[in-house]
C-alpha cells in the first residue's frame, strides 16, 4: 500500500500527489484523478456516488482510487481534499469568498432550468479566472501564423470543431477538421507538416483519434494547441499550448458553454490582429 500524501504535516497537497502519480493509474482511475484536481471544491463535499457520476465512472472505482493513493477509503481522501480547499480559500487562491459575497444569479429555490443556466455562468467565470494571457496570446499567434489549421474533435466535440473551422474560414484562413476516422479525415492527418497547427478539442477522456493526431503533430514538428476541460488530459500533455475550460453541469451531459466562448474569443483575437483586413474578407464572404 502506497503511503498517502503528507498533507497533514504540510509537505504535499492532495492535488500535487495525484499529479505526481497520474501515469500509474488505470484509465478509469485517471478520470477520477482529473476530476479531483480540477474540481477540488466540489470533491470536498460530494459523496463517492456523486463524484463517480461527475467523473463518468463507478463508485467502486472511486473507492479503489482512494485506496491506490494510500487512504483507507473515500472519506479519508475527501478529508484531505477539504483541508486543501480550505487552505486555498484562506490564502485567496480561489474565488469562493468573492463569489459568496456577490448577489446570486437566481433565487434559492431554483428550478432545473435556472440551475443549469447558473452552472454555465459559473463555468465561464471559472474559465476566465484560470485562463493564462500568455497562453491565449500564444494560441492566437499560432493560429494567425499557421499555413493550415487542422481542428480535431470527435463525437460531441465534432460540432465545435466544425464551428471553429467556420469562424476561421470567415477570416479566409485555411482550416480543416478531423471528426471521425474516415479515409478523408485520415488523409488530412497524413498531410500534417511543420506549417500545420493541430488543434485538439477534448472533454473528459480524449478520443484515441485526437490523441493520435496530437502525437503525429509532435512527430512531424507541427504546432499543437489543446482546448480541454481537464488539466491532466492526455491531449493537454501532448500540446505546446494549453487552454482549459470548465464544463461543470448538474445535467446528464457536460456543459460546453465555456468551450464555445473560448473558441469565439480565439477567433476574435485573430480578427483583432488586423481588423481592417479581416473586415474586408468577411464582407466579401457575405456577398458571395
Secondary structure, 3 states (H helix, E strand, C coil): CCCCCCHHHCCCCHHHHHHHCHHHCCHHHHHHHHHHHHCHHHHCCCCHHHHHHHCCCCHHHHHHHHHHCCCCCHHHHHHHHHHHHHHHHHCCCCCHHHHHHCCCCCCCCCCHHHHHHHHHHHHHHHHHHHCCHHHHHHHHHHHHHCCEEEEECCCCHHHHHHHHHHHHHHCCCCEEEECCCCHHHHHHHHCCCCCEEEEEEECCCCCHHHHHHHHHHHHCCCEEEEEECCCCCHHHHHCCEEEECCCCCCCCCCCCHHHHHHHHHHHHHHHHHCHHHHHHHHHHHHHC
